[in-house]
């Protein structure tokens, strides 16, 4: 499990592979509805003060809160 980490620990402009989604059922359902299932993601930009992340998933960009991004478990893209 040491190869896996939460997406909020990732680096901008690097691809990651979604492994699992944690958190409450509400957050899990929202992330699954947004398409966080067996896909690649990339952090496009992160706001240091507001805790907002711009995440590229498939062919669109989402703005997510830090607490939502912290529930996405990823591994490095290979």
PDB file of N, CA, C and O in Angstrom:
ATOM      1  N   UNK A   1       0.809  -1.206   0.000  1.00  0.00           N
ATOM      2  CA  UNK A   1       0.000   0.000   0.000  1.00  0.00           C
ATOM      3  C   UNK A   1       0.849   1.265   0.000  1.00  0.00           C
ATOM      4  O   UNK A   1       0.304   2.361  -0.130  1.00  0.00           O
ATOM      5  N   UNK A   2       2.158   1.148   0.141  1.00  0.00           N
ATOM      6  CA  UNK A   2       2.989   2.350   0.218  1.00  0.00           C
ATOM      7  C   UNK A   2       3.138   3.046  -1.128  1.00  0.00           C
ATOM      8  O   UNK A   2       3.647   4.166  -1.177  1.00  0.00           O
ATOM      9  N   UNK A   3       2.711   2.420  -2.220  1.00  0.00           N
ATOM     10  CA  UNK A   3       2.729   3.081  -3.523  1.00  0.00           C
ATOM     11  C   UNK A   3       1.513   3.968  -3.718  1.00  0.00           C
ATOM     12  O   UNK A   3       1.476   4.774  -4.647  1.00  0.00           O
ATOM     13  N   UNK A   4       0.518   3.827  -2.851  1.00  0.00           N
ATOM     14  CA  UNK A   4      -0.714   4.590  -2.964  1.00  0.00           C
ATOM     15  C   UNK A   4      -0.692   5.785  -2.022  1.00  0.00           C
ATOM     16  O   UNK A   4      -0.120   5.721  -0.934  1.00  0.00           O
ATOM     17  N   UNK A   5      -1.318   6.873  -2.450  1.00  0.00           N
ATOM     18  CA  UNK A   5      -1.407   8.077  -1.614  1.00  0.00           C
ATOM     19  C   UNK A   5      -2.624   8.869  -2.042  1.00  0.00           C
ATOM     20  O   UNK A   5      -3.184   8.625  -3.110  1.00  0.00           O
ATOM     21  N   UNK A   6      -3.037   9.819  -1.212  1.00  0.00           N
ATOM     22  CA  UNK A   6      -4.202  10.631  -1.564  1.00  0.00           C
ATOM     23  C   UNK A   6      -3.802  11.666  -2.618  1.00  0.00           C
ATOM     24  O   UNK A   6      -2.666  12.138  -2.647  1.00  0.00           O
ATOM     25  N   UNK A   7      -4.742  11.999  -3.463  1.00  0.00           N
ATOM     26  CA  UNK A   7      -4.475  12.891  -4.597  1.00  0.00           C
ATOM     27  C   UNK A   7      -4.021  14.271  -4.156  1.00  0.00           C
ATOM     28  O   UNK A   7      -3.296  14.935  -4.897  1.00  0.00           O
ATOM     29  N   UNK A   8      -4.421  14.724  -2.978  1.00  0.00           N
ATOM     30  CA  UNK A   8      -4.003  16.053  -2.524  1.00  0.00           C
ATOM     31  C   UNK A   8      -2.497  16.121  -2.259  1.00  0.00           C
ATOM     32  O   UNK A   8      -1.951  17.218  -2.137  1.00  0.00           O
ATOM     33  N   UNK A   9      -1.824  14.994  -2.170  1.00  0.00           N
ATOM     34  CA  UNK A   9      -0.372  14.942  -1.987  1.00  0.00           C
ATOM     35  C   UNK A   9       0.376  14.916  -3.325  1.00  0.00           C
ATOM     36  O   UNK A   9       1.607  14.916  -3.355  1.00  0.00           O
ATOM     37  N   UNK A  10      -0.374  14.894  -4.421  1.00  0.00           N
ATOM     38  CA  UNK A  10       0.212  14.816  -5.753  1.00  0.00           C
ATOM     39  C   UNK A  10       0.835  16.130  -6.213  1.00  0.00           C
ATOM     40  O   UNK A  10       0.670  17.176  -5.585  1.00  0.00           O
ATOM     41  N   UNK A  11       1.541  16.044  -7.309  1.00  0.00           N
ATOM     42  CA  UNK A  11       2.242  17.183  -7.901  1.00  0.00           C
ATOM     43  C   UNK A  11       1.458  17.656  -9.127  1.00  0.00           C
ATOM     44  O   UNK A  11       0.876  16.847  -9.849  1.00  0.00           O
ATOM     45  N   UNK A  12       1.450  18.957  -9.351  1.00  0.00           N
ATOM     46  CA  UNK A  12       0.756  19.518 -10.515  1.00  0.00           C
ATOM     47  C   UNK A  12       1.350  18.984 -11.812  1.00  0.00           C
ATOM     48  O   UNK A  12       2.550  18.727 -11.905  1.00  0.00           O
ATOM     49  N   UNK A  13       0.484  18.822 -12.812  1.00  0.00           N
ATOM     50  CA  UNK A  13       0.851  18.409 -14.171  1.00  0.00           C
ATOM     51  C   UNK A  13       1.486  17.023 -14.253  1.00  0.00           C
ATOM     52  O   UNK A  13       2.276  16.764 -15.161  1.00  0.00           O
ATOM     53  N   UNK A  14       1.158  16.131 -13.324  1.00  0.00           N
ATOM     54  CA  UNK A  14       1.578  14.735 -13.392  1.00  0.00           C
ATOM     55  C   UNK A  14       0.335  13.871 -13.387  1.00  0.00           C
ATOM     56  O   UNK A  14      -0.638  14.166 -12.693  1.00  0.00           O
ATOM     57  N   UNK A  15       0.373  12.790 -14.174  1.00  0.00           N
ATOM     58  CA  UNK A  15      -0.771  11.885 -14.236  1.00  0.00           C
ATOM     59  C   UNK A  15      -0.722  10.875 -13.107  1.00  0.00           C
ATOM     60  O   UNK A  15       0.344  10.409 -12.706  1.00  0.00           O
ATOM     61  N   UNK A  16      -1.911  10.546 -12.604  1.00  0.00           N
ATOM     62  CA  UNK A  16      -2.064   9.531 -11.565  1.00  0.00           C
ATOM     63  C   UNK A  16      -3.222   8.622 -11.948  1.00  0.00           C
ATOM     64  O   UNK A  16      -4.113   9.019 -12.699  1.00  0.00           O
ATOM     65  N   UNK A  17      -3.202   7.412 -11.433  1.00  0.00           N
ATOM     66  CA  UNK A  17      -4.254   6.425 -11.680  1.00  0.00           C
ATOM     67  C   UNK A  17      -5.113   6.291 -10.427  1.00  0.00           C
ATOM     68  O   UNK A  17      -4.581   6.042  -9.345  1.00  0.00           O
ATOM     69  N   UNK A  18      -6.427   6.450 -10.548  1.00  0.00           N
ATOM     70  CA  UNK A  18      -7.329   6.325  -9.406  1.00  0.00           C
ATOM     71  C   UNK A  18      -7.408   4.855  -9.004  1.00  0.00           C
ATOM     72  O   UNK A  18      -7.663   3.986  -9.838  1.00  0.00           O
ATOM     73  N   UNK A  19      -7.188   4.587  -7.720  1.00  0.00           N
ATOM     74  CA  UNK A  19      -7.211   3.231  -7.183  1.00  0.00           C
ATOM     75  C   UNK A  19      -8.480   3.001  -6.368  1.00  0.00           C
ATOM     76  O   UNK A  19      -9.129   1.964  -6.510  1.00  0.00           O
ATOM     77  N   UNK A  20      -8.836   3.960  -5.516  1.00  0.00           N
ATOM     78  CA  UNK A  20      -9.992   3.812  -4.634  1.00  0.00           C
ATOM     79  C   UNK A  20     -10.479   5.187  -4.203  1.00  0.00           C
ATOM     80  O   UNK A  20      -9.772   6.187  -4.331  1.00  0.00           O
ATOM     81  N   UNK A  21     -11.695   5.214  -3.695  1.00  0.00           N
ATOM     82  CA  UNK A  21     -12.271   6.447  -3.164  1.00  0.00           C
ATOM     83  C   UNK A  21     -12.708   6.181  -1.736  1.00  0.00           C
ATOM     84  O   UNK A  21     -13.449   5.233  -1.475  1.00  0.00           O
ATOM     85  N   UNK A  22     -12.257   7.009  -0.817  1.00  0.00           N
ATOM     86  CA  UNK A  22     -12.612   6.854   0.587  1.00  0.00           C
ATOM     87  C   UNK A  22     -13.592   7.921   1.013  1.00  0.00           C
ATOM     88  O   UNK A  22     -14.153   8.639   0.184  1.00  0.00           O
ATOM     89  N   UNK A  23     -13.792   8.017   2.311  1.00  0.00           N
ATOM     90  CA  UNK A  23     -14.663   9.054   2.847  1.00  0.00           C
ATOM     91  C   UNK A  23     -16.081   8.577   3.076  1.00  0.00           C
ATOM     92  O   UNK A  23     -16.369   7.381   3.046  1.00  0.00           O
ATOM     93  N   UNK A  24     -16.950   9.524   3.304  1.00  0.00           N
ATOM     94  CA  UNK A  24     -18.353   9.214   3.582  1.00  0.00           C
ATOM     95  C   UNK A  24     -19.051   8.720   2.310  1.00  0.00           C
ATOM     96  O   UNK A  24     -18.542   8.877   1.200  1.00  0.00           O
ATOM     97  N   UNK A  25     -20.210   8.128   2.501  1.00  0.00           N
ATOM     98  CA  UNK A  25     -20.985   7.640   1.353  1.00  0.00           C
ATOM     99  C   UNK A  25     -21.371   8.779   0.420  1.00  0.00           C
ATOM    100  O   UNK A  25     -21.428   8.599  -0.796  1.00  0.00           O
ATOM    101  N   UNK A  26     -21.633   9.942   0.984  1.00  0.00           N
ATOM    102  CA  UNK A  26     -22.008  11.108   0.178  1.00  0.00           C
ATOM    103  C   UNK A  26     -20.854  11.509  -0.753  1.00  0.00           C
ATOM    104  O   UNK A  26     -21.068  11.764  -1.938  1.00  0.00           O
ATOM    105  N   UNK A  27     -19.644  11.560  -0.213  1.00  0.00           N
ATOM    106  CA  UNK A  27     -18.478  11.931  -1.025  1.00  0.00           C
ATOM    107  C   UNK A  27     -18.174  10.846  -2.047  1.00  0.00           C
ATOM    108  O   UNK A  27     -17.873  11.152  -3.200  1.00  0.00           O
ATOM    109  N   UNK A  28     -18.247   9.579  -1.639  1.00  0.00           N
ATOM    110  CA  UNK A  28     -18.009   8.472  -2.577  1.00  0.00           C
ATOM    111  C   UNK A  28     -18.975   8.537  -3.745  1.00  0.00           C
ATOM    112  O   UNK A  28     -18.569   8.410  -4.900  1.00  0.00           O
ATOM    113  N   UNK A  29     -20.249   8.732  -3.449  1.00  0.00           N
ATOM    114  CA  UNK A  29     -21.268   8.776  -4.496  1.00  0.00           C
ATOM    115  C   UNK A  29     -21.006   9.939  -5.447  1.00  0.00           C
ATOM    116  O   UNK A  29     -21.134   9.788  -6.662  1.00  0.00           O
ATOM    117  N   UNK A  30     -20.640  11.101  -4.902  1.00  0.00           N
ATOM    118  CA  UNK A  30     -20.369  12.278  -5.750  1.00  0.00           C
ATOM    119  C   UNK A  30     -19.183  12.023  -6.672  1.00  0.00           C
ATOM    120  O   UNK A  30     -19.230  12.340  -7.861  1.00  0.00           O
ATOM    121  N   UNK A  31     -18.124  11.449  -6.116  1.00  0.00           N
ATOM    122  CA  UNK A  31     -16.928  11.186  -6.923  1.00  0.00           C
ATOM    123  C   UNK A  31     -17.216  10.137  -8.001  1.00  0.00           C
ATOM    124  O   UNK A  31     -16.748  10.270  -9.132  1.00  0.00           O
ATOM    125  N   UNK A  32     -17.968   9.116  -7.668  1.00  0.00           N
ATOM    126  CA  UNK A  32     -18.331   8.107  -8.663  1.00  0.00           C
ATOM    127  C   UNK A  32     -19.212   8.708  -9.750  1.00  0.00           C
ATOM    128  O   UNK A  32     -19.055   8.376 -10.925  1.00  0.00           O
ATOM    129  N   UNK A  33     -20.139   9.591  -9.374  1.00  0.00           N
ATOM    130  CA  UNK A  33     -20.992  10.257 -10.356  1.00  0.00           C
ATOM    131  C   UNK A  33     -20.191  11.165 -11.282  1.00  0.00           C
ATOM    132  O   UNK A  33     -20.551  11.348 -12.444  1.00  0.00           O
ATOM    133  N   UNK A  34     -19.110  11.730 -10.768  1.00  0.00           N
ATOM    134  CA  UNK A  34     -18.260  12.602 -11.582  1.00  0.00           C
ATOM    135  C   UNK A  34     -17.329  11.809 -12.499  1.00  0.00           C
ATOM    136  O   UNK A  34     -16.690  12.389 -13.377  1.00  0.00           O
ATOM    137  N   UNK A  35     -17.246  10.504 -12.309  1.00  0.00           N
ATOM    138  CA  UNK A  35     -16.454   9.667 -13.211  1.00  0.00           C
ATOM    139  C   UNK A  35     -15.141   9.177 -12.651  1.00  0.00           C
ATOM    140  O   UNK A  35     -14.287   8.727 -13.416  1.00  0.00           O
ATOM    141  N   UNK A  36     -14.943   9.245 -11.350  1.00  0.00           N
ATOM    142  CA  UNK A  36     -13.691   8.792 -10.745  1.00  0.00           C
ATOM    143  C   UNK A  36     -13.682   7.272 -10.593  1.00  0.00           C
ATOM    144  O   UNK A  36     -13.554   6.759  -9.481  1.00  0.00           O
ATOM    145  N   UNK A  37     -13.816   6.560 -11.697  1.00  0.00           N
ATOM    146  CA  UNK A  37     -13.813   5.100 -11.677  1.00  0.00           C
ATOM    147  C   UNK A  37     -12.819   4.624 -12.726  1.00  0.00           C
ATOM    148  O   UNK A  37     -12.989   4.893 -13.915  1.00  0.00           O
ATOM    149  N   UNK A  38     -11.781   3.919 -12.289  1.00  0.00           N
ATOM    150  CA  UNK A  38     -10.824   3.314 -13.208  1.00  0.00           C
ATOM    151  C   UNK A  38     -10.381   4.297 -14.288  1.00  0.00           C
ATOM    152  O   UNK A  38     -10.570   4.045 -15.478  1.00  0.00           O
ATOM    153  N   UNK A  39      -9.793   5.417 -13.871  1.00  0.00           N
ATOM    154  CA  UNK A  39      -9.404   6.447 -14.820  1.00  0.00           C
ATOM    155  C   UNK A  39      -8.096   7.105 -14.383  1.00  0.00           C
ATOM    156  O   UNK A  39      -7.581   6.854 -13.294  1.00  0.00           O
ATOM    157  N   UNK A  40      -7.585   7.942 -15.258  1.00  0.00           N
ATOM    158  CA  UNK A  40      -6.387   8.723 -14.971  1.00  0.00           C
ATOM    159  C   UNK A  40      -6.809  10.143 -14.628  1.00  0.00           C
ATOM    160  O   UNK A  40      -7.755  10.679 -15.205  1.00  0.00           O
ATOM    161  N   UNK A  41      -6.092  10.750 -13.680  1.00  0.00           N
ATOM    162  CA  UNK A  41      -6.379  12.126 -13.279  1.00  0.00           C
ATOM    163  C   UNK A  41      -5.078  12.917 -13.240  1.00  0.00           C
ATOM    164  O   UNK A  41      -3.990  12.349 -13.137  1.00  0.00           O
ATOM    165  N   UNK A  42      -5.208  14.234 -13.324  1.00  0.00           N
ATOM    166  CA  UNK A  42      -4.048  15.105 -13.239  1.00  0.00           C
ATOM    167  C   UNK A  42      -4.448  16.370 -12.492  1.00  0.00           C
ATOM    168  O   UNK A  42      -5.520  16.924 -12.737  1.00  0.00           O
ATOM    169  N   UNK A  43      -3.599  16.827 -11.588  1.00  0.00           N
ATOM    170  CA  UNK A  43      -3.818  18.098 -10.908  1.00  0.00           C
ATOM    171  C   UNK A  43      -3.336  19.192 -11.853  1.00  0.00           C
ATOM    172  O   UNK A  43      -2.146  19.282 -12.154  1.00  0.00           O
ATOM    173  N   UNK A  44      -4.258  20.016 -12.314  1.00  0.00           N
ATOM    174  CA  UNK A  44      -3.912  21.101 -13.228  1.00  0.00           C
ATOM    175  C   UNK A  44      -3.387  22.293 -12.440  1.00  0.00           C
ATOM    176  O   UNK A  44      -2.372  22.890 -12.800  1.00  0.00           O
ATOM    177  N   UNK A  45      -4.086  22.634 -11.364  1.00  0.00           N
ATOM    178  CA  UNK A  45      -3.718  23.799 -10.551  1.00  0.00           C
ATOM    179  C   UNK A  45      -4.286  23.610  -9.160  1.00  0.00           C
ATOM    180  O   UNK A  45      -5.342  23.001  -8.985  1.00  0.00           O
ATOM    181  N   UNK A  46      -3.582  24.134  -8.175  1.00  0.00           N
ATOM    182  CA  UNK A  46      -4.113  24.122  -6.814  1.00  0.00           C
ATOM    183  C   UNK A  46      -3.989  25.502  -6.216  1.00  0.00           C
ATOM    184  O   UNK A  46      -2.988  26.192  -6.410  1.00  0.00           O
ATOM    185  N   UNK A  47      -5.010  25.895  -5.489  1.00  0.00           N
ATOM    186  CA  UNK A  47      -5.029  27.188  -4.823  1.00  0.00           C
ATOM    187  C   UNK A  47      -4.527  26.997  -3.398  1.00  0.00           C
ATOM    188  O   UNK A  47      -5.087  26.204  -2.640  1.00  0.00           O
ATOM    189  N   UNK A  48      -3.501  27.701  -3.041  1.00  0.00           N
ATOM    190  CA  UNK A  48      -2.900  27.532  -1.717  1.00  0.00           C
ATOM    191  C   UNK A  48      -3.795  28.069  -0.604  1.00  0.00           C
ATOM    192  O   UNK A  48      -3.878  27.464   0.465  1.00  0.00           O
ATOM    193  N   UNK A  49      -4.451  29.169  -0.835  1.00  0.00           N
ATOM    194  CA  UNK A  49      -5.238  29.794   0.230  1.00  0.00           C
ATOM    195  C   UNK A  49      -6.636  29.206   0.387  1.00  0.00           C
ATOM    196  O   UNK A  49      -7.081  28.975   1.511  1.00  0.00           O
ATOM    197  N   UNK A  50      -7.314  28.968  -0.685  1.00  0.00           N
ATOM    198  CA  UNK A  50      -8.706  28.531  -0.619  1.00  0.00           C
ATOM    199  C   UNK A  50      -8.860  27.018  -0.543  1.00  0.00           C
ATOM    200  O   UNK A  50      -9.936  26.534  -0.192  1.00  0.00           O
ATOM    201  N   UNK A  51      -7.817  26.259  -0.861  1.00  0.00           N
ATOM    202  CA  UNK A  51      -7.916  24.807  -0.820  1.00  0.00           C
ATOM    203  C   UNK A  51      -8.731  24.232  -1.960  1.00  0.00           C
ATOM    204  O   UNK A  51      -9.410  23.220  -1.789  1.00  0.00           O
ATOM    205  N   UNK A  52      -8.672  24.867  -3.126  1.00  0.00           N
ATOM    206  CA  UNK A  52      -9.402  24.393  -4.291  1.00  0.00           C
ATOM    207  C   UNK A  52      -8.410  23.792  -5.284  1.00  0.00           C
ATOM    208  O   UNK A  52      -7.347  24.357  -5.541  1.00  0.00           O
ATOM    209  N   UNK A  53      -8.775  22.645  -5.832  1.00  0.00           N
ATOM    210  CA  UNK A  53      -7.939  21.960  -6.810  1.00  0.00           C
ATOM    211  C   UNK A  53      -8.668  21.919  -8.141  1.00  0.00           C
ATOM    212  O   UNK A  53      -9.872  21.664  -8.184  1.00  0.00           O
ATOM    213  N   UNK A  54      -7.949  22.168  -9.226  1.00  0.00           N
ATOM    214  CA  UNK A  54      -8.470  21.939 -10.567  1.00  0.00           C
ATOM    215  C   UNK A  54      -7.920  20.595 -11.015  1.00  0.00           C
ATOM    216  O   UNK A  54      -6.708  20.418 -11.139  1.00  0.00           O
ATOM    217  N   UNK A  55      -8.814  19.657 -11.255  1.00  0.00           N
ATOM    218  CA  UNK A  55      -8.446  18.292 -11.586  1.00  0.00           C
ATOM    219  C   UNK A  55      -8.912  17.972 -12.994  1.00  0.00           C
ATOM    220  O   UNK A  55     -10.081  18.180 -13.322  1.00  0.00           O
ATOM    221  N   UNK A  56      -8.015  17.469 -13.831  1.00  0.00           N
ATOM    222  CA  UNK A  56      -8.407  17.022 -15.165  1.00  0.00           C
ATOM    223  C   UNK A  56      -8.704  15.532 -15.098  1.00  0.00           C
ATOM    224  O   UNK A  56      -7.865  14.735 -14.677  1.00  0.00           O
ATOM    225  N   UNK A  57      -9.905  15.171 -15.517  1.00  0.00           N
ATOM    226  CA  UNK A  57     -10.320  13.779 -15.555  1.00  0.00           C
ATOM    227  C   UNK A  57     -11.013  13.554 -16.889  1.00  0.00           C
ATOM    228  O   UNK A  57     -11.929  14.287 -17.259  1.00  0.00           O
ATOM    229  N   UNK A  58     -10.570  12.545 -17.593  1.00  0.00           N
ATOM    230  CA  UNK A  58     -11.047  12.266 -18.946  1.00  0.00           C
ATOM    231  C   UNK A  58     -10.848  13.518 -19.802  1.00  0.00           C
ATOM    232  O   UNK A  58      -9.706  13.942 -19.976  1.00  0.00           O
ATOM    233  N   UNK A  59     -11.890  14.120 -20.337  1.00  0.00           N
ATOM    234  CA  UNK A  59     -11.719  15.291 -21.205  1.00  0.00           C
ATOM    235  C   UNK A  59     -12.293  16.565 -20.617  1.00  0.00           C
ATOM    236  O   UNK A  59     -12.670  17.469 -21.363  1.00  0.00           O
ATOM    237  N   UNK A  60     -12.368  16.659 -19.290  1.00  0.00           N
ATOM    238  CA  UNK A  60     -12.874  17.884 -18.685  1.00  0.00           C
ATOM    239  C   UNK A  60     -12.121  18.199 -17.401  1.00  0.00           C
ATOM    240  O   UNK A  60     -11.403  17.354 -16.866  1.00  0.00           O
ATOM    241  N   UNK A  61     -12.292  19.425 -16.913  1.00  0.00           N
ATOM    242  CA  UNK A  61     -11.598  19.884 -15.712  1.00  0.00           C
ATOM    243  C   UNK A  61     -12.634  20.197 -14.639  1.00  0.00           C
ATOM    244  O   UNK A  61     -13.630  20.874 -14.892  1.00  0.00           O
ATOM    245  N   UNK A  62     -12.375  19.688 -13.434  1.00  0.00           N
ATOM    246  CA  UNK A  62     -13.267  19.899 -12.294  1.00  0.00           C
ATOM    247  C   UNK A  62     -12.585  20.761 -11.253  1.00  0.00           C
ATOM    248  O   UNK A  62     -11.365  20.707 -11.093  1.00  0.00           O
ATOM    249  N   UNK A  63     -13.363  21.551 -10.550  1.00  0.00           N
ATOM    250  CA  UNK A  63     -12.877  22.274  -9.380  1.00  0.00           C
ATOM    251  C   UNK A  63     -13.408  21.535  -8.161  1.00  0.00           C
ATOM    252  O   UNK A  63     -14.621  21.423  -7.979  1.00  0.00           O
ATOM    253  N   UNK A  64     -12.503  21.028  -7.323  1.00  0.00           N
ATOM    254  CA  UNK A  64     -12.886  20.264  -6.140  1.00  0.00           C
ATOM    255  C   UNK A  64     -12.227  20.834  -4.897  1.00  0.00           C
ATOM    256  O   UNK A  64     -11.146  21.419  -4.966  1.00  0.00           O
ATOM    257  N   UNK A  65     -12.886  20.659  -3.763  1.00  0.00           N
ATOM    258  CA  UNK A  65     -12.334  21.092  -2.483  1.00  0.00           C
ATOM    259  C   UNK A  65     -11.248  20.116  -2.030  1.00  0.00           C
ATOM    260  O   UNK A  65     -11.232  18.953  -2.433  1.00  0.00           O
ATOM    261  N   UNK A  66     -10.351  20.607  -1.195  1.00  0.00           N
ATOM    262  CA  UNK A  66      -9.254  19.783  -0.694  1.00  0.00           C
ATOM    263  C   UNK A  66      -9.760  18.526   0.014  1.00  0.00           C
ATOM    264  O   UNK A  66      -9.184  17.451  -0.157  1.00  0.00           O
ATOM    265  N   UNK A  67     -10.832  18.643   0.810  1.00  0.00           N
ATOM    266  CA  UNK A  67     -11.338  17.478   1.548  1.00  0.00           C
ATOM    267  C   UNK A  67     -11.885  16.411   0.604  1.00  0.00           C
ATOM    268  O   UNK A  67     -11.849  15.226   0.934  1.00  0.00           O
ATOM    269  N   UNK A  68     -12.390  16.808  -0.561  1.00  0.00           N
ATOM    270  CA  UNK A  68     -12.854  15.838  -1.549  1.00  0.00           C
ATOM    271  C   UNK A  68     -11.678  15.169  -2.258  1.00  0.00           C
ATOM    272  O   UNK A  68     -11.682  13.959  -2.481  1.00  0.00           O
ATOM    273  N   UNK A  69     -10.687  15.961  -2.603  1.00  0.00           N
ATOM    274  CA  UNK A  69      -9.506  15.433  -3.287  1.00  0.00           C
ATOM    275  C   UNK A  69      -8.722  14.499  -2.362  1.00  0.00           C
ATOM    276  O   UNK A  69      -8.111  13.535  -2.824  1.00  0.00           O
ATOM    277  N   UNK A  70      -8.739  14.781  -1.064  1.00  0.00           N
ATOM    278  CA  UNK A  70      -8.008  13.945  -0.102  1.00  0.00           C
ATOM    279  C   UNK A  70      -8.596  12.548   0.007  1.00  0.00           C
ATOM    280  O   UNK A  70      -7.921  11.637   0.488  1.00  0.00           O
ATOM    281  N   UNK A  71      -9.823  12.357  -0.423  1.00  0.00           N
ATOM    282  CA  UNK A  71     -10.462  11.040  -0.357  1.00  0.00           C
ATOM    283  C   UNK A  71     -10.201  10.171  -1.579  1.00  0.00           C
ATOM    284  O   UNK A  71     -10.624   9.016  -1.615  1.00  0.00           O
ATOM    285  N   UNK A  72      -9.511  10.708  -2.581  1.00  0.00           N
ATOM    286  CA  UNK A  72      -9.208   9.941  -3.791  1.00  0.00           C
ATOM    287  C   UNK A  72      -7.827   9.319  -3.621  1.00  0.00           C
ATOM    288  O   UNK A  72      -6.829  10.028  -3.497  1.00  0.00           O
ATOM    289  N   UNK A  73      -7.777   8.003  -3.617  1.00  0.00           N
ATOM    290  CA  UNK A  73      -6.522   7.269  -3.464  1.00  0.00           C
ATOM    291  C   UNK A  73      -5.977   6.976  -4.859  1.00  0.00           C
ATOM    292  O   UNK A  73      -6.679   6.419  -5.703  1.00  0.00           O
ATOM    293  N   UNK A  74      -4.727   7.352  -5.094  1.00  0.00           N
ATOM    294  CA  UNK A  74      -4.122   7.191  -6.431  1.00  0.00           C
ATOM    295  C   UNK A  74      -2.767   6.517  -6.326  1.00  0.00           C
ATOM    296  O   UNK A  74      -2.211   6.345  -5.241  1.00  0.00           O
ATOM    297  N   UNK A  75      -2.252   6.140  -7.494  1.00  0.00           N
ATOM    298  CA  UNK A  75      -0.869   5.676  -7.605  1.00  0.00           C
ATOM    299  C   UNK A  75      -0.251   6.381  -8.794  1.00  0.00           C
ATOM    300  O   UNK A  75      -0.966   6.920  -9.639  1.00  0.00           O
ATOM    301  N   UNK A  76       1.073   6.383  -8.866  1.00  0.00           N
ATOM    302  CA  UNK A  76       1.753   7.035  -9.973  1.00  0.00           C
ATOM    303  C   UNK A  76       1.391   6.364 -11.286  1.00  0.00           C
ATOM    304  O   UNK A  76       1.241   5.144 -11.348  1.00  0.00           O
ATOM    305  N   UNK A  77       1.252   7.157 -12.326  1.00  0.00           N
ATOM    306  CA  UNK A  77       0.898   6.644 -13.656  1.00  0.00           C
ATOM    307  C   UNK A  77       2.101   5.965 -14.271  1.00  0.00           C
ATOM    308  O   UNK A  77       3.202   6.515 -14.290  1.00  0.00           O
ATOM    309  N   UNK A  78       1.881   4.777 -14.766  1.00  0.00           N
ATOM    310  CA  UNK A  78       2.999   4.033 -15.381  1.00  0.00           C
ATOM    311  C   UNK A  78       2.668   3.630 -16.794  1.00  0.00           C
ATOM    312  O   UNK A  78       3.487   3.000 -17.464  1.00  0.00           O
TER     313      UNK A  78
END
